[in-house]
Amino acid sequence: MSNAEPTTGSSAGQIRALVSVHDVMPETLPQVERILALLDAEGIAPVTLLVVPGAGWSSEGIERLRGYQARGCELAGHGWVHRVERVTGFAHRVHSHVISRNVAEHLALDRIGIQNLIARCHAWFVDRGLGAPALYCPPAWAMGPIPRTTLASLPFTRYELFSGVLSAQTGRMHPVPLTGYEADTALRTLAIRNWNQLNRRRAARRGWIRIGIHPHDLDLRLAEDLRRDLRHFRSHAGYSEVGAG
C-alpha cells in the first residue's frame, strides 16, 4: 500500500504536510514574499510555488523566481493566465459560483485546448532557464475534460487535483486531504472552516495533508486558522515524496 494511504491513525507529528503557495504572479509577489517570510520563520521547508506563466513576467520577475529556487522552493506550473473571459456550460457555472469564480481556465477549454495549455506552461519554465517543473496544478484544482491517459504524454510527471496527487506515468491517484484559507465572505468562511476540519480528521487517518495558501490569505478571515495549522503540522515533505517507496 502507498505511504499516502496508511492503515492506522497518525499523530500531528507523524502527518506529513505538503505546503504550497498558489497564484504566484508579478502582481502577487509582495504577498508571496510575506508568506515566505512567515514560512521561513516557522521553519517550514520544502515549499512549492505555483507559478502562473502567462501573467506578464519581466526579466526582473524571472530573477525573483530564480531567487526562490535558490532558497529551496520548488516551482510548479499553475495554468497560463489564471482567469477566464467567460463561463461556459452549466458545470462550469456551478463550479465558478461555488469554488473557482473566474479562475478555472481549464473548464473553458476542450481536451485539445487543455493539452496545449499544459504543454505551453511547461515550456515556459524551460525556455527561461528555470528548469523543467515536475508538478502541475490546474487553477482551482479543476483539470477539466482531459483523459488521464493523455496526461501521461505531456511533460509534467505529477498533477495536483482537488482529491490528491496524480502520478502521470502510472495513472495512480494518491488521495491527500486538502486545507484552504481563501475566505473573504462569511459564507465561504463557514464552508471552508468546516471543510478544513473534515480534512484534518482525514489527514490523521492517511498520514498526509496539503496546506494550500493563496496570496491574500494572511489578510482574510481564516488567517489565524492558517497560522495554527502551520504550527500544528511540523513534518514537511515535497510532492515527489507522495507515493514514493
Protein Blocks (a to p, Z undefined) as FASTA:
>chain_A
ZZklcfbdcdfklpccddddehiafklmmmmmmmmmmmmmnopacddddddfknopafkl
mmmmmmmmmnopacddehjnopafbdedjklmmmmmmmnommlmmlmpcfklmmmmmmmm
mmmmmmnonopafbdcdehhinbjadfklmmmpmbfbdcdfklccdfklopacddddddf
bdfbfklmmmmmmmmmmmmmmmmmnopacddddfklmmmmklmmmmmmmmmmmcdcdfkl
gopZZ
